[in-house]
Amino acid sequence: PVALAADMTRLAAIFAAIIGRDRVRVRLDGVTHDSCRHFHVDAIGLRLLCTYRGEGTQWTMCGPECRAPHQAPACSVALLKGTRHTPPA
């Protein structure tokens, strides 16, 4: 538990630096089912995801009709952009 908390804190600090914020919201979920049944774009700027156990996060770059999603290996970090993402000036 201590190593998990330390890694989450480290990733939160890195993510805060990337998006230029002092604080970020951190959430730890135990997902036992397909939490997103369809590929979609979240109404956020950027989201950092790390799957600590089980299959890694899936994403697509070709829309909801995509039949060949990408999958991050467990314990890798995915940085996903949403509809509110604005590139740095």
PyMOL Python script that loads the backbone (N, CA, C, O; Angstrom):
from pymol import cmd

cmd.read_pdbstr("""\
ATOM      1  N   PRO A   1       0.803  -1.211   0.000  1.00  0.00           N
ATOM      2  CA  PRO A   1       0.000   0.000   0.000  1.00  0.00           C
ATOM      3  C   PRO A   1       0.845   1.274   0.000  1.00  0.00           C
ATOM      4  O   PRO A   1       0.473   2.261  -0.635  1.00  0.00           O
ATOM      5  N   VAL A   2       1.978   1.263   0.706  1.00  0.00           N
ATOM      6  CA  VAL A   2       2.829   2.447   0.762  1.00  0.00           C
ATOM      7  C   VAL A   2       3.460   2.713  -0.605  1.00  0.00           C
ATOM      8  O   VAL A   2       3.533   3.861  -1.043  1.00  0.00           O
ATOM      9  N   ALA A   3       3.915   1.656  -1.278  1.00  0.00           N
ATOM     10  CA  ALA A   3       4.516   1.820  -2.605  1.00  0.00           C
ATOM     11  C   ALA A   3       3.482   2.333  -3.607  1.00  0.00           C
ATOM     12  O   ALA A   3       3.801   3.170  -4.452  1.00  0.00           O
ATOM     13  N   LEU A   4       2.259   1.841  -3.520  1.00  0.00           N
ATOM     14  CA  LEU A   4       1.190   2.311  -4.411  1.00  0.00           C
ATOM     15  C   LEU A   4       0.917   3.785  -4.180  1.00  0.00           C
ATOM     16  O   LEU A   4       0.832   4.556  -5.136  1.00  0.00           O
ATOM     17  N   ALA A   5       0.778   4.182  -2.937  1.00  0.00           N
ATOM     18  CA  ALA A   5       0.532   5.596  -2.611  1.00  0.00           C
ATOM     19  C   ALA A   5       1.684   6.471  -3.079  1.00  0.00           C
ATOM     20  O   ALA A   5       1.461   7.573  -3.581  1.00  0.00           O
ATOM     21  N   ALA A   6       2.909   5.993  -2.921  1.00  0.00           N
ATOM     22  CA  ALA A   6       4.078   6.768  -3.354  1.00  0.00           C
ATOM     23  C   ALA A   6       4.082   6.926  -4.873  1.00  0.00           C
ATOM     24  O   ALA A   6       4.389   8.003  -5.384  1.00  0.00           O
ATOM     25  N   ASP A   7       3.742   5.858  -5.599  1.00  0.00           N
ATOM     26  CA  ASP A   7       3.725   5.951  -7.059  1.00  0.00           C
ATOM     27  C   ASP A   7       2.609   6.871  -7.531  1.00  0.00           C
ATOM     28  O   ASP A   7       2.807   7.654  -8.459  1.00  0.00           O
ATOM     29  N   MET A   8       1.445   6.789  -6.908  1.00  0.00           N
ATOM     30  CA  MET A   8       0.344   7.670  -7.282  1.00  0.00           C
ATOM     31  C   MET A   8       0.703   9.127  -7.015  1.00  0.00           C
ATOM     32  O   MET A   8       0.369  10.004  -7.811  1.00  0.00           O
ATOM     33  N   THR A   9       1.374   9.385  -5.913  1.00  0.00           N
ATOM     34  CA  THR A   9       1.807  10.747  -5.585  1.00  0.00           C
ATOM     35  C   THR A   9       2.816  11.248  -6.611  1.00  0.00           C
ATOM     36  O   THR A   9       2.753  12.400  -7.041  1.00  0.00           O
ATOM     37  N   ARG A  10       3.742  10.383  -6.999  1.00  0.00           N
ATOM     38  CA  ARG A  10       4.750  10.753  -8.008  1.00  0.00           C
ATOM     39  C   ARG A  10       4.086  11.067  -9.352  1.00  0.00           C
ATOM     40  O   ARG A  10       4.413  12.068  -9.990  1.00  0.00           O
ATOM     41  N   LEU A  11       3.159  10.215  -9.775  1.00  0.00           N
ATOM     42  CA  LEU A  11       2.467  10.457 -11.045  1.00  0.00           C
ATOM     43  C   LEU A  11       1.619  11.722 -10.984  1.00  0.00           C
ATOM     44  O   LEU A  11       1.545  12.465 -11.963  1.00  0.00           O
ATOM     45  N   ALA A  12       0.980  11.971  -9.849  1.00  0.00           N
ATOM     46  CA  ALA A  12       0.177  13.190  -9.701  1.00  0.00           C
ATOM     47  C   ALA A  12       1.055  14.432  -9.816  1.00  0.00           C
ATOM     48  O   ALA A  12       0.652  15.418 -10.434  1.00  0.00           O
ATOM     49  N   ALA A  13       2.242  14.396  -9.232  1.00  0.00           N
ATOM     50  CA  ALA A  13       3.163  15.540  -9.322  1.00  0.00           C
ATOM     51  C   ALA A  13       3.633  15.753 -10.751  1.00  0.00           C
ATOM     52  O   ALA A  13       3.721  16.892 -11.211  1.00  0.00           O
ATOM     53  N   ILE A  14       3.935  14.676 -11.454  1.00  0.00           N
ATOM     54  CA  ILE A  14       4.351  14.789 -12.857  1.00  0.00           C
ATOM     55  C   ILE A  14       3.209  15.353 -13.700  1.00  0.00           C
ATOM     56  O   ILE A  14       3.422  16.243 -14.523  1.00  0.00           O
ATOM     57  N   PHE A  15       2.002  14.835 -13.493  1.00  0.00           N
ATOM     58  CA  PHE A  15       0.846  15.296 -14.259  1.00  0.00           C
ATOM     59  C   PHE A  15       0.552  16.765 -13.968  1.00  0.00           C
ATOM     60  O   PHE A  15       0.249  17.528 -14.885  1.00  0.00           O
ATOM     61  N   ALA A  16       0.637  17.169 -12.699  1.00  0.00           N
ATOM     62  CA  ALA A  16       0.416  18.574 -12.341  1.00  0.00           C
ATOM     63  C   ALA A  16       1.410  19.474 -13.059  1.00  0.00           C
ATOM     64  O   ALA A  16       1.046  20.555 -13.521  1.00  0.00           O
ATOM     65  N   ALA A  17       2.662  19.039 -13.158  1.00  0.00           N
ATOM     66  CA  ALA A  17       3.679  19.827 -13.862  1.00  0.00           C
ATOM     67  C   ALA A  17       3.365  19.907 -15.355  1.00  0.00           C
ATOM     68  O   ALA A  17       3.545  20.957 -15.972  1.00  0.00           O
ATOM     69  N   ILE A  18       2.897  18.805 -15.935  1.00  0.00           N
ATOM     70  CA  ILE A  18       2.564  18.794 -17.370  1.00  0.00           C
ATOM     71  C   ILE A  18       1.450  19.777 -17.682  1.00  0.00           C
ATOM     72  O   ILE A  18       1.517  20.502 -18.674  1.00  0.00           O
ATOM     73  N   ILE A  19       0.420  19.804 -16.836  1.00  0.00           N
ATOM     74  CA  ILE A  19      -0.732  20.673 -17.126  1.00  0.00           C
ATOM     75  C   ILE A  19      -0.617  22.049 -16.483  1.00  0.00           C
ATOM     76  O   ILE A  19      -1.505  22.886 -16.641  1.00  0.00           O
ATOM     77  N   GLY A  20       0.469  22.284 -15.762  1.00  0.00           N
ATOM     78  CA  GLY A  20       0.702  23.604 -15.188  1.00  0.00           C
ATOM     79  C   GLY A  20      -0.224  23.953 -14.033  1.00  0.00           C
ATOM     80  O   GLY A  20      -0.668  25.096 -13.919  1.00  0.00           O
ATOM     81  N   ARG A  21      -0.515  22.998 -13.190  1.00  0.00           N
ATOM     82  CA  ARG A  21      -1.388  23.218 -12.032  1.00  0.00           C
ATOM     83  C   ARG A  21      -0.640  22.904 -10.744  1.00  0.00           C
ATOM     84  O   ARG A  21       0.331  22.146 -10.745  1.00  0.00           O
ATOM     85  N   ASP A  22      -1.101  23.493  -9.651  1.00  0.00           N
ATOM     86  CA  ASP A  22      -0.524  23.196  -8.347  1.00  0.00           C
ATOM     87  C   ASP A  22      -1.089  21.899  -7.764  1.00  0.00           C
ATOM     88  O   ASP A  22      -0.409  21.183  -7.030  1.00  0.00           O
ATOM     89  N   ARG A  23      -2.357  21.614  -8.109  1.00  0.00           N
ATOM     90  CA  ARG A  23      -3.027  20.437  -7.567  1.00  0.00           C
ATOM     91  C   ARG A  23      -3.785  19.726  -8.671  1.00  0.00           C
ATOM     92  O   ARG A  23      -4.204  20.343  -9.650  1.00  0.00           O
ATOM     93  N   VAL A  24      -3.957  18.430  -8.505  1.00  0.00           N
ATOM     94  CA  VAL A  24      -4.779  17.627  -9.415  1.00  0.00           C
ATOM     95  C   VAL A  24      -5.648  16.698  -8.577  1.00  0.00           C
ATOM     96  O   VAL A  24      -5.345  16.426  -7.415  1.00  0.00           O
ATOM     97  N   ARG A  25      -6.708  16.226  -9.166  1.00  0.00           N
ATOM     98  CA  ARG A  25      -7.589  15.273  -8.488  1.00  0.00           C
ATOM     99  C   ARG A  25      -7.092  13.862  -8.805  1.00  0.00           C
ATOM    100  O   ARG A  25      -6.808  13.544  -9.960  1.00  0.00           O
ATOM    101  N   VAL A  26      -6.989  13.030  -7.790  1.00  0.00           N
ATOM    102  CA  VAL A  26      -6.536  11.650  -7.940  1.00  0.00           C
ATOM    103  C   VAL A  26      -7.677  10.732  -7.542  1.00  0.00           C
ATOM    104  O   VAL A  26      -8.379  10.973  -6.559  1.00  0.00           O
ATOM    105  N   ARG A  27      -7.848   9.676  -8.323  1.00  0.00           N
ATOM    106  CA  ARG A  27      -8.908   8.721  -8.018  1.00  0.00           C
ATOM    107  C   ARG A  27      -8.357   7.312  -8.192  1.00  0.00           C
ATOM    108  O   ARG A  27      -7.646   7.035  -9.158  1.00  0.00           O
ATOM    109  N   LEU A  28      -8.680   6.434  -7.274  1.00  0.00           N
ATOM    110  CA  LEU A  28      -8.282   5.035  -7.345  1.00  0.00           C
ATOM    111  C   LEU A  28      -9.558   4.203  -7.354  1.00  0.00           C
ATOM    112  O   LEU A  28     -10.330   4.212  -6.395  1.00  0.00           O
ATOM    113  N   ASP A  29      -9.765   3.489  -8.450  1.00  0.00           N
ATOM    114  CA  ASP A  29     -10.966   2.661  -8.587  1.00  0.00           C
ATOM    115  C   ASP A  29     -10.570   1.209  -8.748  1.00  0.00           C
ATOM    116  O   ASP A  29      -9.562   0.895  -9.382  1.00  0.00           O
ATOM    117  N   GLY A  30     -11.352   0.340  -8.182  1.00  0.00           N
ATOM    118  CA  GLY A  30     -11.230  -1.088  -8.441  1.00  0.00           C
ATOM    119  C   GLY A  30     -12.287  -1.456  -9.467  1.00  0.00           C
ATOM    120  O   GLY A  30     -13.470  -1.543  -9.136  1.00  0.00           O
ATOM    121  N   VAL A  31     -11.875  -1.671 -10.699  1.00  0.00           N
ATOM    122  CA  VAL A  31     -12.823  -1.945 -11.780  1.00  0.00           C
ATOM    123  C   VAL A  31     -12.892  -3.451 -12.003  1.00  0.00           C
ATOM    124  O   VAL A  31     -11.876  -4.092 -12.276  1.00  0.00           O
ATOM    125  N   THR A  32     -14.085  -4.010 -11.888  1.00  0.00           N
ATOM    126  CA  THR A  32     -14.270  -5.449 -12.068  1.00  0.00           C
ATOM    127  C   THR A  32     -15.099  -5.764 -13.313  1.00  0.00           C
ATOM    128  O   THR A  32     -15.481  -6.911 -13.544  1.00  0.00           O
ATOM    129  N   HIS A  33     -15.371  -4.732 -14.107  1.00  0.00           N
ATOM    130  CA  HIS A  33     -16.185  -4.907 -15.313  1.00  0.00           C
ATOM    131  C   HIS A  33     -15.693  -3.916 -16.359  1.00  0.00           C
ATOM    132  O   HIS A  33     -14.760  -3.154 -16.104  1.00  0.00           O
ATOM    133  N   ASP A  34     -16.302  -3.923 -17.507  1.00  0.00           N
ATOM    134  CA  ASP A  34     -15.966  -2.977 -18.564  1.00  0.00           C
ATOM    135  C   ASP A  34     -16.569  -1.623 -18.197  1.00  0.00           C
ATOM    136  O   ASP A  34     -17.757  -1.388 -18.419  1.00  0.00           O
ATOM    137  N   SER A  35     -15.749  -0.734 -17.636  1.00  0.00           N
ATOM    138  CA  SER A  35     -16.291   0.535 -17.139  1.00  0.00           C
ATOM    139  C   SER A  35     -16.718   1.481 -18.254  1.00  0.00           C
ATOM    140  O   SER A  35     -17.579   2.335 -18.040  1.00  0.00           O
ATOM    141  N   CYS A  36     -16.139   1.344 -19.429  1.00  0.00           N
ATOM    142  CA  CYS A  36     -16.546   2.151 -20.599  1.00  0.00           C
ATOM    143  C   CYS A  36     -16.852   1.182 -21.729  1.00  0.00           C
ATOM    144  O   CYS A  36     -15.943   0.680 -22.390  1.00  0.00           O
ATOM    145  N   ARG A  37     -18.107   0.926 -21.945  1.00  0.00           N
ATOM    146  CA  ARG A  37     -18.498  -0.068 -22.942  1.00  0.00           C
ATOM    147  C   ARG A  37     -18.243   0.385 -24.371  1.00  0.00           C
ATOM    148  O   ARG A  37     -18.110  -0.445 -25.270  1.00  0.00           O
ATOM    149  N   HIS A  38     -18.174   1.687 -24.587  1.00  0.00           N
ATOM    150  CA  HIS A  38     -17.944   2.224 -25.923  1.00  0.00           C
ATOM    151  C   HIS A  38     -16.812   3.236 -25.851  1.00  0.00           C
ATOM    152  O   HIS A  38     -16.664   3.952 -24.860  1.00  0.00           O
ATOM    153  N   PHE A  39     -16.024   3.286 -26.901  1.00  0.00           N
ATOM    154  CA  PHE A  39     -14.974   4.295 -26.945  1.00  0.00           C
ATOM    155  C   PHE A  39     -15.620   5.663 -27.087  1.00  0.00           C
ATOM    156  O   PHE A  39     -16.591   5.825 -27.827  1.00  0.00           O
ATOM    157  N   HIS A  40     -15.084   6.638 -26.383  1.00  0.00           N
ATOM    158  CA  HIS A  40     -15.631   7.988 -26.394  1.00  0.00           C
ATOM    159  C   HIS A  40     -14.516   8.967 -26.054  1.00  0.00           C
ATOM    160  O   HIS A  40     -13.420   8.574 -25.655  1.00  0.00           O
ATOM    161  N   VAL A  41     -14.817  10.233 -26.219  1.00  0.00           N
ATOM    162  CA  VAL A  41     -13.874  11.285 -25.841  1.00  0.00           C
ATOM    163  C   VAL A  41     -14.458  12.008 -24.640  1.00  0.00           C
ATOM    164  O   VAL A  41     -15.580  12.512 -24.693  1.00  0.00           O
ATOM    165  N   ASP A  42     -13.696  12.057 -23.562  1.00  0.00           N
ATOM    166  CA  ASP A  42     -14.161  12.734 -22.353  1.00  0.00           C
ATOM    167  C   ASP A  42     -14.099  14.247 -22.527  1.00  0.00           C
ATOM    168  O   ASP A  42     -13.262  14.757 -23.272  1.00  0.00           O
ATOM    169  N   ALA A  43     -14.976  14.957 -21.845  1.00  0.00           N
ATOM    170  CA  ALA A  43     -14.998  16.423 -21.879  1.00  0.00           C
ATOM    171  C   ALA A  43     -14.026  16.959 -20.825  1.00  0.00           C
ATOM    172  O   ALA A  43     -14.422  17.604 -19.855  1.00  0.00           O
ATOM    173  N   ILE A  44     -12.757  16.675 -21.046  1.00  0.00           N
ATOM    174  CA  ILE A  44     -11.680  17.101 -20.148  1.00  0.00           C
ATOM    175  C   ILE A  44     -10.535  17.624 -21.002  1.00  0.00           C
ATOM    176  O   ILE A  44     -10.562  17.498 -22.227  1.00  0.00           O
ATOM    177  N   GLY A  45      -9.537  18.204 -20.369  1.00  0.00           N
ATOM    178  CA  GLY A  45      -8.329  18.601 -21.089  1.00  0.00           C
ATOM    179  C   GLY A  45      -7.435  17.404 -21.307  1.00  0.00           C
ATOM    180  O   GLY A  45      -7.350  16.876 -22.416  1.00  0.00           O
ATOM    181  N   LEU A  46      -6.769  16.975 -20.256  1.00  0.00           N
ATOM    182  CA  LEU A  46      -5.915  15.785 -20.298  1.00  0.00           C
ATOM    183  C   LEU A  46      -6.264  14.878 -19.124  1.00  0.00           C
ATOM    184  O   LEU A  46      -6.694  15.339 -18.066  1.00  0.00           O
ATOM    185  N   ARG A  47      -6.070  13.588 -19.332  1.00  0.00           N
ATOM    186  CA  ARG A  47      -6.285  12.604 -18.270  1.00  0.00           C
ATOM    187  C   ARG A  47      -5.085  11.678 -18.256  1.00  0.00           C
ATOM    188  O   ARG A  47      -4.650  11.197 -19.303  1.00  0.00           O
ATOM    189  N   LEU A  48      -4.551  11.427 -17.072  1.00  0.00           N
ATOM    190  CA  LEU A  48      -3.475  10.461 -16.910  1.00  0.00           C
ATOM    191  C   LEU A  48      -4.079   9.208 -16.305  1.00  0.00           C
ATOM    192  O   LEU A  48      -4.762   9.270 -15.282  1.00  0.00           O
ATOM    193  N   LEU A  49      -3.827   8.069 -16.938  1.00  0.00           N
ATOM    194  CA  LEU A  49      -4.330   6.795 -16.444  1.00  0.00           C
ATOM    195  C   LEU A  49      -3.182   5.821 -16.244  1.00  0.00           C
ATOM    196  O   LEU A  49      -2.246   5.766 -17.043  1.00  0.00           O
ATOM    197  N   CYS A  50      -3.268   5.067 -15.183  1.00  0.00           N
ATOM    198  CA  CYS A  50      -2.297   4.004 -14.933  1.00  0.00           C
ATOM    199  C   CYS A  50      -3.065   2.818 -14.362  1.00  0.00           C
ATOM    200  O   CYS A  50      -3.706   2.941 -13.318  1.00  0.00           O
ATOM    201  N   THR A  51      -3.007   1.681 -15.031  1.00  0.00           N
ATOM    202  CA  THR A  51      -3.660   0.471 -14.558  1.00  0.00           C
ATOM    203  C   THR A  51      -2.629  -0.317 -13.761  1.00  0.00           C
ATOM    204  O   THR A  51      -1.651  -0.812 -14.322  1.00  0.00           O
ATOM    205  N   TYR A  52      -2.843  -0.433 -12.477  1.00  0.00           N
ATOM    206  CA  TYR A  52      -1.881  -1.107 -11.613  1.00  0.00           C
ATOM    207  C   TYR A  52      -2.060  -2.620 -11.576  1.00  0.00           C
ATOM    208  O   TYR A  52      -1.124  -3.349 -11.245  1.00  0.00           O
ATOM    209  N   ARG A  53      -3.248  -3.090 -11.912  1.00  0.00           N
ATOM    210  CA  ARG A  53      -3.500  -4.522 -11.859  1.00  0.00           C
ATOM    211  C   ARG A  53      -4.482  -4.904 -12.952  1.00  0.00           C
ATOM    212  O   ARG A  53      -5.468  -4.203 -13.180  1.00  0.00           O
ATOM    213  N   GLY A  54      -4.222  -5.997 -13.618  1.00  0.00           N
ATOM    214  CA  GLY A  54      -5.114  -6.460 -14.676  1.00  0.00           C
ATOM    215  C   GLY A  54      -4.718  -5.870 -16.020  1.00  0.00           C
ATOM    216  O   GLY A  54      -3.636  -5.304 -16.180  1.00  0.00           O
ATOM    217  N   GLU A  55      -5.616  -6.015 -16.973  1.00  0.00           N
ATOM    218  CA  GLU A  55      -5.349  -5.515 -18.323  1.00  0.00           C
ATOM    219  C   GLU A  55      -5.291  -3.995 -18.311  1.00  0.00           C
ATOM    220  O   GLU A  55      -6.043  -3.336 -17.592  1.00  0.00           O
ATOM    221  N   GLY A  56      -4.392  -3.452 -19.115  1.00  0.00           N
ATOM    222  CA  GLY A  56      -4.224  -2.013 -19.179  1.00  0.00           C
ATOM    223  C   GLY A  56      -5.355  -1.317 -19.916  1.00  0.00           C
ATOM    224  O   GLY A  56      -6.204  -1.953 -20.540  1.00  0.00           O
ATOM    225  N   THR A  57      -5.343  -0.011 -19.828  1.00  0.00           N
ATOM    226  CA  THR A  57      -6.336   0.839 -20.465  1.00  0.00           C
ATOM    227  C   THR A  57      -6.295   0.688 -21.981  1.00  0.00           C
ATOM    228  O   THR A  57      -5.219   0.584 -22.571  1.00  0.00           O
ATOM    229  N   GLN A  58      -7.459   0.677 -22.604  1.00  0.00           N
ATOM    230  CA  GLN A  58      -7.556   0.642 -24.067  1.00  0.00           C
ATOM    231  C   GLN A  58      -7.973   2.014 -24.574  1.00  0.00           C
ATOM    232  O   GLN A  58      -8.689   2.751 -23.896  1.00  0.00           O
ATOM    233  N   TRP A  59      -7.510   2.346 -25.780  1.00  0.00           N
ATOM    234  CA  TRP A  59      -7.915   3.587 -26.424  1.00  0.00           C
ATOM    235  C   TRP A  59      -7.852   3.396 -27.929  1.00  0.00           C
ATOM    236  O   TRP A  59      -7.250   2.445 -28.429  1.00  0.00           O
ATOM    237  N   THR A  60      -8.479   4.309 -28.632  1.00  0.00           N
ATOM    238  CA  THR A  60      -8.461   4.278 -30.084  1.00  0.00           C
ATOM    239  C   THR A  60      -8.217   5.680 -30.611  1.00  0.00           C
ATOM    240  O   THR A  60      -8.512   6.674 -29.947  1.00  0.00           O
ATOM    241  N   MET A  61      -7.684   5.740 -31.794  1.00  0.00           N
ATOM    242  CA  MET A  61      -7.463   7.037 -32.437  1.00  0.00           C
ATOM    243  C   MET A  61      -8.267   7.130 -33.729  1.00  0.00           C
ATOM    244  O   MET A  61      -8.057   8.044 -34.527  1.00  0.00           O
ATOM    245  N   CYS A  62      -9.186   6.190 -33.938  1.00  0.00           N
ATOM    246  CA  CYS A  62      -9.936   6.180 -35.194  1.00  0.00           C
ATOM    247  C   CYS A  62     -11.441   6.243 -34.985  1.00  0.00           C
ATOM    248  O   CYS A  62     -12.195   5.863 -35.880  1.00  0.00           O
ATOM    249  N   GLY A  63     -11.897   6.708 -33.837  1.00  0.00           N
ATOM    250  CA  GLY A  63     -13.323   6.914 -33.629  1.00  0.00           C
ATOM    251  C   GLY A  63     -14.032   5.703 -33.052  1.00  0.00           C
ATOM    252  O   GLY A  63     -13.426   4.649 -32.857  1.00  0.00           O
ATOM    253  N   PRO A  64     -15.327   5.862 -32.780  1.00  0.00           N
ATOM    254  CA  PRO A  64     -16.093   4.801 -32.138  1.00  0.00           C
ATOM    255  C   PRO A  64     -16.225   3.528 -32.969  1.00  0.00           C
ATOM    256  O   PRO A  64     -16.490   2.463 -32.412  1.00  0.00           O
ATOM    257  N   GLU A  65     -16.049   3.612 -34.278  1.00  0.00           N
ATOM    258  CA  GLU A  65     -16.193   2.440 -35.141  1.00  0.00           C
ATOM    259  C   GLU A  65     -14.921   1.599 -35.186  1.00  0.00           C
ATOM    260  O   GLU A  65     -14.885   0.567 -35.856  1.00  0.00           O
ATOM    261  N   CYS A  66     -13.905   2.021 -34.496  1.00  0.00           N
ATOM    262  CA  CYS A  66     -12.606   1.357 -34.539  1.00  0.00           C
ATOM    263  C   CYS A  66     -12.716  -0.090 -34.049  1.00  0.00           C
ATOM    264  O   CYS A  66     -13.335  -0.368 -33.022  1.00  0.00           O
ATOM    265  N   ARG A  67     -12.122  -0.974 -34.783  1.00  0.00           N
ATOM    266  CA  ARG A  67     -12.140  -2.386 -34.403  1.00  0.00           C
ATOM    267  C   ARG A  67     -10.791  -2.857 -33.878  1.00  0.00           C
ATOM    268  O   ARG A  67     -10.665  -4.010 -33.466  1.00  0.00           O
ATOM    269  N   ALA A  68      -9.789  -2.000 -33.881  1.00  0.00           N
ATOM    270  CA  ALA A  68      -8.449  -2.392 -33.448  1.00  0.00           C
ATOM    271  C   ALA A  68      -7.918  -1.396 -32.422  1.00  0.00           C
ATOM    272  O   ALA A  68      -7.069  -0.564 -32.743  1.00  0.00           O
ATOM    273  N   PRO A  69      -8.416  -1.479 -31.190  1.00  0.00           N
ATOM    274  CA  PRO A  69      -7.938  -0.526 -30.179  1.00  0.00           C
ATOM    275  C   PRO A  69      -6.507  -0.824 -29.764  1.00  0.00           C
ATOM    276  O   PRO A  69      -6.017  -1.943 -29.918  1.00  0.00           O
ATOM    277  N   HIS A  70      -5.857   0.182 -29.242  1.00  0.00           N
ATOM    278  CA  HIS A  70      -4.537   0.035 -28.644  1.00  0.00           C
ATOM    279  C   HIS A  70      -4.751  -0.332 -27.177  1.00  0.00           C
ATOM    280  O   HIS A  70      -5.776   0.013 -26.588  1.00  0.00           O
ATOM    281  N   GLN A  71      -3.788  -1.026 -26.596  1.00  0.00           N
ATOM    282  CA  GLN A  71      -3.890  -1.351 -25.179  1.00  0.00           C
ATOM    283  C   GLN A  71      -2.556  -1.108 -24.501  1.00  0.00           C
ATOM    284  O   GLN A  71      -1.519  -1.603 -24.943  1.00  0.00           O
ATOM    285  N   ALA A  72      -2.597  -0.343 -23.427  1.00  0.00           N
ATOM    286  CA  ALA A  72      -1.397  -0.080 -22.641  1.00  0.00           C
ATOM    287  C   ALA A  72      -1.117  -1.285 -21.750  1.00  0.00           C
ATOM    288  O   ALA A  72      -2.045  -1.862 -21.183  1.00  0.00           O
ATOM    289  N   PRO A  73       0.134  -1.663 -21.622  1.00  0.00           N
ATOM    290  CA  PRO A  73       0.454  -2.747 -20.680  1.00  0.00           C
ATOM    291  C   PRO A  73       0.149  -2.315 -19.246  1.00  0.00           C
ATOM    292  O   PRO A  73       0.175  -1.123 -18.938  1.00  0.00           O
ATOM    293  N   ALA A  74      -0.133  -3.257 -18.391  1.00  0.00           N
ATOM    294  CA  ALA A  74      -0.372  -2.949 -16.978  1.00  0.00           C
ATOM    295  C   ALA A  74       0.826  -2.187 -16.415  1.00  0.00           C
ATOM    296  O   ALA A  74       1.971  -2.467 -16.769  1.00  0.00           O
ATOM    297  N   CYS A  75       0.558  -1.250 -15.560  1.00  0.00           N
ATOM    298  CA  CYS A  75       1.545  -0.406 -14.874  1.00  0.00           C
ATOM    299  C   CYS A  75       2.214   0.628 -15.781  1.00  0.00           C
ATOM    300  O   CYS A  75       3.139   1.316 -15.349  1.00  0.00           O
ATOM    301  N   SER A  76       1.767   0.746 -17.011  1.00  0.00           N
ATOM    302  CA  SER A  76       2.277   1.827 -17.855  1.00  0.00           C
ATOM    303  C   SER A  76       1.349   3.026 -17.713  1.00  0.00           C
ATOM    304  O   SER A  76       0.233   2.905 -17.210  1.00  0.00           O
ATOM    305  N   VAL A  77       1.817   4.168 -18.156  1.00  0.00           N
ATOM    306  CA  VAL A  77       1.068   5.411 -18.015  1.00  0.00           C
ATOM    307  C   VAL A  77       0.522   5.833 -19.370  1.00  0.00           C
ATOM    308  O   VAL A  77       1.244   5.837 -20.367  1.00  0.00           O
ATOM    309  N   ALA A  78      -0.759   6.188 -19.400  1.00  0.00           N
ATOM    310  CA  ALA A  78      -1.388   6.706 -20.616  1.00  0.00           C
ATOM    311  C   ALA A  78      -1.820   8.147 -20.343  1.00  0.00           C
ATOM    312  O   ALA A  78      -2.442   8.436 -19.321  1.00  0.00           O
ATOM    313  N   LEU A  79      -1.489   9.029 -21.251  1.00  0.00           N
ATOM    314  CA  LEU A  79      -1.909  10.430 -21.170  1.00  0.00           C
ATOM    315  C   LEU A  79      -2.856  10.650 -22.337  1.00  0.00           C
ATOM    316  O   LEU A  79      -2.442  10.642 -23.496  1.00  0.00           O
ATOM    317  N   LEU A  80      -4.134  10.847 -22.022  1.00  0.00           N
ATOM    318  CA  LEU A  80      -5.180  10.946 -23.046  1.00  0.00           C
ATOM    319  C   LEU A  80      -5.765  12.343 -23.059  1.00  0.00           C
ATOM    320  O   LEU A  80      -6.007  12.934 -22.007  1.00  0.00           O
ATOM    321  N   LYS A  81      -5.992  12.873 -24.260  1.00  0.00           N
ATOM    322  CA  LYS A  81      -6.573  14.212 -24.343  1.00  0.00           C
ATOM    323  C   LYS A  81      -8.059  14.112 -24.657  1.00  0.00           C
ATOM    324  O   LYS A  81      -8.508  13.210 -25.365  1.00  0.00           O
ATOM    325  N   GLY A  82      -8.812  15.072 -24.106  1.00  0.00           N
ATOM    326  CA  GLY A  82     -10.245  15.126 -24.305  1.00  0.00           C
ATOM    327  C   GLY A  82     -10.639  16.308 -25.154  1.00  0.00           C
ATOM    328  O   GLY A  82      -9.792  16.983 -25.740  1.00  0.00           O
ATOM    329  N   THR A  83     -11.945  16.553 -25.216  1.00  0.00           N
ATOM    330  CA  THR A  83     -12.458  17.622 -26.066  1.00  0.00           C
ATOM    331  C   THR A  83     -12.062  19.001 -25.593  1.00  0.00           C
ATOM    332  O   THR A  83     -12.084  19.944 -26.385  1.00  0.00           O
ATOM    333  N   ARG A  84     -11.703  19.154 -24.342  1.00  0.00           N
ATOM    334  CA  ARG A  84     -11.314  20.464 -23.809  1.00  0.00           C
ATOM    335  C   ARG A  84      -9.807  20.684 -23.853  1.00  0.00           C
ATOM    336  O   ARG A  84      -9.311  21.661 -23.292  1.00  0.00           O
ATOM    337  N   HIS A  85      -9.081  19.800 -24.503  1.00  0.00           N
ATOM    338  CA  HIS A  85      -7.624  19.962 -24.579  1.00  0.00           C
ATOM    339  C   HIS A  85      -7.262  21.135 -25.485  1.00  0.00           C
ATOM    340  O   HIS A  85      -7.757  21.244 -26.606  1.00  0.00           O
ATOM    341  N   THR A  86      -6.412  21.991 -24.994  1.00  0.00           N
ATOM    342  CA  THR A  86      -5.865  23.062 -25.797  1.00  0.00           C
ATOM    343  C   THR A  86      -4.345  22.962 -25.738  1.00  0.00           C
ATOM    344  O   THR A  86      -3.766  22.960 -24.651  1.00  0.00           O
ATOM    345  N   PRO A  87      -3.703  22.880 -26.882  1.00  0.00           N
ATOM    346  CA  PRO A  87      -2.235  22.784 -26.882  1.00  0.00           C
ATOM    347  C   PRO A  87      -1.612  24.005 -26.237  1.00  0.00           C
ATOM    348  O   PRO A  87      -2.169  25.099 -26.329  1.00  0.00           O
ATOM    349  N   PRO A  88      -0.458  23.844 -25.578  1.00  0.00           N
ATOM    350  CA  PRO A  88       0.203  25.000 -24.975  1.00  0.00           C
ATOM    351  C   PRO A  88       0.590  26.024 -26.028  1.00  0.00           C
ATOM    352  O   PRO A  88       0.933  25.677 -27.159  1.00  0.00           O
ATOM    353  N   ALA A  89       0.530  27.281 -25.641  1.00  0.00           N
ATOM    354  CA  ALA A  89       0.864  28.368 -26.583  1.00  0.00           C
ATOM    355  C   ALA A  89       2.359  28.521 -26.734  1.00  0.00           C
ATOM    356  O   ALA A  89       2.819  29.383 -27.484  1.00  0.00           O
TER     357      ALA A  89
END
""", "prot")
cmd.dss("prot")
cmd.show_as("cartoon", "prot")
cmd.util.cbc("prot")
cmd.orient("prot")
